[in-house]
Structure formats: C-alpha cells, structure tokens
Amino acid sequence: MGKDGRDAERVTTTLTRTQKAELDRLAKAQGVKVAWLVRRAVERFLEESAGGPMLPLDLKGSEDAKR
C-alpha cells in the first residue's frame, strides 16, 4: 500500500478462529498490526510466485510495520 493510501484496495476474507488467534499472537509478539502481517504475507506469496523477493520481510518491525 502506498504511504498515502492512494494505491490501495481493501480486501475482506474469512479466517478460522485458530488462524486469527495465531495472527493476533504473532502480531503482539512482533509489536505490529495484524493487517501488516497479512500485507507482508501476501507480498511474499506474490513475490515467490513471480520468481523471487523484491523486498525483505522484516518481522522485527519498522515504522511501516506499526501502521
């Protein structure tokens, strides 16, 4: 997502309670939002599908991670 939110679209999905609980646990442990984890997971999936990473997946957190 663009920093100004212009190049973004909202997506809604359904997860199992177990999946959501695990995302909540990971987000809390990493000090980031669940939405950030989901965006990075989708980004990684798309990069791997295209043949390689474009940016590193930083789970330690950054300014972007806290949004």
MIDOSE-1310 file (N, C-alpha, C; in nm, 2 decimals, decimal comma, always signed):
residues 67
mgkd	+0,09/-0,12/+0,00/+0,00/+0,00/+0,00/+0,09/+0,12/+0,00; +0,05/+0,22/-0,08/+0,12/+0,34/-0,08/+0,11/+0,41/+0,05; +0,21/+0,49/+0,09/+0,21/+0,56/+0,22/+0,09/+0,65/+0,23; +0,05/+0,71/+0,12/-0,07/+0,80/+0,12/-0,20/+0,72/+0,11
grda	-0,20/+0,59/+0,09/-0,32/+0,51/+0,08/-0,38/+0,52/-0,06; -0,32/+0,59/-0,16/-0,38/+0,60/-0,29/-0,38/+0,48/-0,37; -0,27/+0,40/-0,36/-0,25/+0,28/-0,44/-0,29/+0,16/-0,36; -0,41/+0,16/-0,31/-0,46/+0,05/-0,22/-0,60/+0,02/-0,25
ervt	-0,63/-0,11/-0,22/-0,77/-0,15/-0,22/-0,80/-0,24/-0,10; -0,91/-0,23/-0,05/-0,95/-0,31/+0,07/-0,99/-0,45/+0,02; -0,95/-0,55/+0,10/-0,99/-0,69/+0,07/-1,05/-0,75/+0,20; -1,16/-0,82/+0,19/-1,22/-0,89/+0,30/-1,21/-1,04/+0,28
ttlt	-1,17/-1,11/+0,39/-1,16/-1,26/+0,38/-1,20/-1,31/+0,51; -1,22/-1,44/+0,51/-1,26/-1,51/+0,63/-1,15/-1,61/+0,67; -1,11/-1,61/+0,80/-1,01/-1,70/+0,85/-1,08/-1,78/+0,96; -1,01/-1,90/+0,99/-1,06/-1,98/+1,10/-1,03/-1,90/+1,23
rtqk	-1,09/-1,94/+1,34/-1,06/-1,88/+1,46/-0,92/-1,91/+1,50; -0,87/-2,03/+1,47/-0,73/-2,06/+1,50/-0,63/-1,98/+1,42; -0,66/-1,96/+1,30/-0,57/-1,87/+1,21/-0,57/-1,73/+1,27; -0,69/-1,68/+1,30/-0,69/-1,54/+1,36/-0,62/-1,53/+1,49
aeld	-0,64/-1,63/+1,57/-0,57/-1,62/+1,70/-0,42/-1,63/+1,69; -0,37/-1,71/+1,59/-0,23/-1,72/+1,56/-0,18/-1,58/+1,51; -0,25/-1,52/+1,42/-0,21/-1,39/+1,37/-0,21/-1,29/+1,48; -0,31/-1,29/+1,57/-0,31/-1,20/+1,68/-0,19/-1,22/+1,77
rlak	-0,15/-1,35/+1,80/-0,04/-1,38/+1,88/+0,09/-1,33/+1,82; +0,11/-1,36/+1,69/+0,23/-1,32/+1,61/+0,24/-1,16/+1,61; +0,13/-1,10/+1,58/+0,13/-0,95/+1,58/+0,17/-0,89/+1,71; +0,12/-0,94/+1,82/+0,15/-0,89/+1,95/+0,30/-0,92/+1,98
aqgv	+0,35/-1,04/+1,95/+0,49/-1,08/+1,98/+0,58/-0,99/+1,90; +0,54/-0,95/+1,78/+0,63/-0,87/+1,69/+0,61/-0,72/+1,71; +0,51/-0,68/+1,78/+0,48/-0,54/+1,80/+0,43/-0,47/+1,67; +0,35/-0,55/+1,59/+0,29/-0,49/+1,47/+0,15/-0,52/+1,47
kvaw	+0,08/-0,47/+1,37/-0,06/-0,49/+1,35/-0,08/-0,62/+1,26; -0,20/-0,68/+1,29/-0,23/-0,80/+1,21/-0,24/-0,76/+1,06; -0,29/-0,65/+1,03/-0,30/-0,61/+0,89/-0,16/-0,60/+0,82; -0,06/-0,56/+0,90/+0,07/-0,55/+0,84/+0,12/-0,69/+0,81
lvrr	+0,10/-0,79/+0,91/+0,14/-0,92/+0,88/+0,07/-0,98/+0,76; -0,06/-0,95/+0,74/-0,13/-1,01/+0,62/-0,07/-0,95/+0,50; -0,05/-0,81/+0,50/+0,00/-0,75/+0,38/+0,14/-0,81/+0,34; +0,22/-0,83/+0,44/+0,36/-0,88/+0,41/+0,35/-1,03/+0,37
aver	+0,26/-1,11/+0,42/+0,24/-1,24/+0,38/+0,19/-1,25/+0,23; +0,10/-1,16/+0,20/+0,06/-1,16/+0,06/+0,17/-1,11/-0,03; +0,24/-1,01/+0,01/+0,36/-0,96/-0,07/+0,46/-1,08/-0,09; +0,49/-1,15/+0,01/+0,59/-1,26/+0,00/+0,53/-1,37/-0,10
flee	+0,41/-1,40/-0,08/+0,35/-1,50/-0,17/+0,35/-1,46/-0,32; +0,32/-1,34/-0,34/+0,32/-1,29/-0,48/+0,46/-1,28/-0,53; +0,56/-1,24/-0,45/+0,70/-1,24/-0,50/+0,75/-1,38/-0,53; +0,72/-1,47/-0,44/+0,76/-1,61/-0,47/+0,70/-1,67/-0,59
sagg	+0,57/-1,63/-0,61/+0,50/-1,68/-0,73/+0,56/-1,62/-0,86; +0,62/-1,50/-0,85/+0,68/-1,43/-0,96/+0,83/-1,47/-0,98; +0,88/-1,55/-0,89/+1,02/-1,60/-0,90/+1,12/-1,54/-0,81; +1,09/-1,46/-0,72/+1,19/-1,41/-0,62/+1,14/-1,29/-0,54
pmlp	+1,21/-1,26/-0,43/+1,17/-1,15/-0,35/+1,21/-1,01/-0,40; +1,13/-0,91/-0,38/+1,15/-0,78/-0,42/+1,20/-0,70/-0,29; +1,15/-0,72/-0,18/+1,18/-0,65/-0,06/+1,19/-0,76/+0,06; +1,28/-0,74/+0,16/+1,28/-0,83/+0,27/+1,16/-0,82/+0,36
ldlk	+1,12/-0,94/+0,41/+1,01/-0,94/+0,51/+1,07/-0,92/+0,65; +1,04/-0,80/+0,70/+1,10/-0,76/+0,83/+1,00/-0,77/+0,94; +1,00/-0,88/+1,01/+0,90/-0,91/+1,12/+0,94/-0,84/+1,25; +1,06/-0,79/+1,25/+1,11/-0,72/+1,38/+1,04/-0,58/+1,39
gsed	+0,99/-0,53/+1,28/+0,91/-0,41/+1,29/+0,99/-0,29/+1,24; +0,92/-0,20/+1,18/+0,97/-0,07/+1,14/+0,86/+0,03/+1,15; +0,89/+0,15/+1,10/+0,78/+0,25/+1,11/+0,66/+0,20/+1,03; +0,68/+0,14/+0,91/+0,57/+0,09/+0,83/+0,50/-0,02/+0,90
akr	+0,57/-0,10/+0,98/+0,51/-0,22/+1,05/+0,41/-0,17/+1,15; +0,42/-0,05/+1,20/+0,33/-0,01/+1,31/+0,20/+0,05/+1,27; +0,18/+0,05/+1,13/+0,06/+0,11/+1,08/-0,05/+0,02/+1,08
